[in-house]
Amino acid sequence: MVAVVGATGAVGREALKRLHERAFPVKELRALASSRSAGESLAFGTGSVVVQELKQGAEQGVDVAILAADAATSREWAPRFVAAGAVVVDNSSAFRMDPAVPLVVPEINAHLLAARPALVANPNCTTIVSLMAAAPLHRLFGLTRLTACSYQAVSGAGLPAMLELEEQARQWVAGQPMQAKVFRRPTLFNVFPHDSALLDDGSNEEEQKLVRESRRILDLPDLRVSATCTRVPVRRAHAVALHMEFERKVDLARAREALSCTAGVRVIDERAGSPADPLMAAEGDDVLVSRLRIDAGGEDGHALAVWAVGDQLLKGAALNAIQIAEHLL
Ligand SMILES: NC(=O)c1ccc[n+]([C@@H]2O[C@H](COP(=O)([O-])OP(=O)(O)OC[C@H]3O[C@@H](n4cnc5c(N)ncnc54)[C@H](OP(=O)(O)O)[C@@H]3O)[C@@H](O)[C@H]2O)c1
């Protein structure tokens, strides 16, 4: 039995789709959400599944649980699923910095799954997109500094945020004032710093996630990481401008070759057309990498810049979680 908690949300819906498309062995599916959506019907494969409320007993008989609700729900329910014998992959931030819980991007640190942990944390979506491009280059040249500036899709804030942007587009066309509840300001025709909580040092939570989780996933606890995260009026797929400094002198041809050979990465060479953008990346599994170039701002020949774009609902969430679960089968 496979359970998806938060099945009605942006990530949960993608998880249902990808479970079917990847032929994940789902003998039985339990789609769980809050009492608000219990009884709703969701598409699954060629059929449908009725959403059940996440309540006492929902964990019983579950072999694999993909959690895609909020962090508080994960904190309460991940231990319950584990205690009932399930393998759990959590999409929330609840366990990402817990040293007892591996934080995994399979293309980078799948070896952490060899011990068959019962609970695995899925990293932050912007971090996954960034590291899919940075990790192959780190393996080649030894990363010493990572600077990431993100351009994040509204769906990173869930289904209501995506629907709000679509509604704002309709309101604008109709000449009506744009309503903004999720971000508390219009998203259409706008760009603003990431909406997560502001911290005492002036950074925001999303930026801190990128800093801390990058160090943990790359196993580089002292890596210098700088992040500026923004929200842009894009439905899905986050873009990140990455500037990286390395121990060793970089070789552009080797860097391009390494990225081209990395599973889950696709190099889109802008010299042969257009560089990657969120519309190209949306609904695809791969992180698209373009604009690979020597970064003139780094120490002579030791720095690279790239533009990486990935569907954060997929590789940044549902797909990465299912890939982890596949390793644990
Ligand atoms: N969106 C992304 O790009 C992204 C990327 C990486 C990680 N994540 C993480 O993935 C999780 C889900 O994000 P999302 O974007 O899919 O959010 P979302 O679209 O707002 O969906 C939230 C889901 O959680 C359910 N839920 C809320 N409270 C619940 C409760 N008390 N008990 C059971 N279910 C409950 C909702 O059910 P109802 O329909 O009943 O309200 C809904 O199915 C979050 O932890 C988020 O941080 C998201």
The ligand as a MOL file (V3000), in Angstrom:
LIG
                    3D

  0  0  0     0  0            999 V3000
M  V30 BEGIN CTAB
M  V30 COUNTS 48 52 0 0 0
M  V30 BEGIN ATOM
M  V30 1 N 5.2010 23.4010 -4.0840 0
M  V30 2 C 6.4850 23.0760 -4.2340 0
M  V30 3 O 7.1030 23.4010 -5.2500 0
M  V30 4 C 7.2140 22.3250 -3.1780 0
M  V30 5 C 8.5010 21.9020 -3.4490 0
M  V30 6 C 9.2070 21.1840 -2.4740 0
M  V30 7 C 8.5920 20.9070 -1.2840 0
M  V30 8 N 7.3240 21.3370 -1.0470 0 CHG=1
M  V30 9 C 6.7030 20.9960 0.2260 0
M  V30 10 O 5.7000 20.0220 -0.0560 0
M  V30 11 C 4.6120 20.1790 0.8530 0
M  V30 12 C 3.3270 20.3700 0.0570 0
M  V30 13 O 3.4340 21.5640 -0.6870 0
M  V30 14 P 2.3670 21.9660 -1.7980 0
M  V30 15 O 3.0140 23.0380 -2.5610 0
M  V30 16 O 1.8500 20.7770 -2.5230 0 CHG=-1
M  V30 17 O 1.1930 22.6070 -0.9020 0
M  V30 18 P -0.3740 22.7420 -1.2360 0
M  V30 19 O -0.6150 22.7830 -2.6900 0
M  V30 20 O -0.8320 23.8850 -0.4100 0
M  V30 21 O -0.9770 21.3790 -0.6480 0
M  V30 22 C -0.9800 21.0960 0.7160 0
M  V30 23 C -1.5670 19.7240 0.9340 0
M  V30 24 O -1.4850 19.4040 2.3300 0
M  V30 25 C -2.7680 19.0060 2.7740 0
M  V30 26 N -2.9370 19.3380 4.1800 0
M  V30 27 C -2.8930 20.5450 4.7700 0
M  V30 28 N -3.1130 20.4380 6.0980 0
M  V30 29 C -3.2980 19.1310 6.3470 0
M  V30 30 C -3.5850 18.3720 7.5130 0
M  V30 31 N -3.7120 18.9470 8.7000 0
M  V30 32 N -3.7200 17.0310 7.3850 0
M  V30 33 C -3.5880 16.4310 6.1990 0
M  V30 34 N -3.3210 17.0910 5.0490 0
M  V30 35 C -3.1810 18.4180 5.1200 0
M  V30 36 C -3.7300 19.7710 1.8920 0
M  V30 37 O -4.9770 19.1340 1.9450 0
M  V30 38 P -6.3900 19.9190 1.7520 0
M  V30 39 O -6.6380 19.9120 0.2720 0
M  V30 40 O -7.3350 19.0820 2.5020 0
M  V30 41 O -6.1990 21.2940 2.3160 0
M  V30 42 C -3.0430 19.6190 0.5590 0
M  V30 43 O -3.2870 18.3440 0.0240 0
M  V30 44 C 4.9890 21.3560 1.7570 0
M  V30 45 O 5.5950 20.8880 2.9320 0
M  V30 46 C 5.9890 22.1230 0.9170 0
M  V30 47 O 6.8760 22.8960 1.6960 0
M  V30 48 C 6.6170 22.0210 -1.9790 0
M  V30 END ATOM
M  V30 BEGIN BOND
M  V30 1 1 1 2
M  V30 2 2 2 3
M  V30 3 1 2 4
M  V30 4 1 4 5
M  V30 5 2 4 48
M  V30 6 2 5 6
M  V30 7 1 6 7
M  V30 8 2 7 8
M  V30 9 1 8 9
M  V30 10 1 8 48
M  V30 11 1 9 10
M  V30 12 1 9 46
M  V30 13 1 10 11
M  V30 14 1 11 12
M  V30 15 1 11 44
M  V30 16 1 12 13
M  V30 17 1 13 14
M  V30 18 2 14 15
M  V30 19 1 14 16
M  V30 20 1 14 17
M  V30 21 1 17 18
M  V30 22 2 18 19
M  V30 23 1 18 20
M  V30 24 1 18 21
M  V30 25 1 21 22
M  V30 26 1 22 23
M  V30 27 1 23 24
M  V30 28 1 23 42
M  V30 29 1 24 25
M  V30 30 1 25 26
M  V30 31 1 25 36
M  V30 32 1 26 27
M  V30 33 1 26 35
M  V30 34 2 27 28
M  V30 35 1 28 29
M  V30 36 1 29 30
M  V30 37 2 29 35
M  V30 38 1 30 31
M  V30 39 2 30 32
M  V30 40 1 32 33
M  V30 41 2 33 34
M  V30 42 1 34 35
M  V30 43 1 36 37
M  V30 44 1 36 42
M  V30 45 1 37 38
M  V30 46 2 38 39
M  V30 47 1 38 40
M  V30 48 1 38 41
M  V30 49 1 42 43
M  V30 50 1 44 45
M  V30 51 1 44 46
M  V30 52 1 46 47
M  V30 END BOND
M  V30 END CTAB
M  END
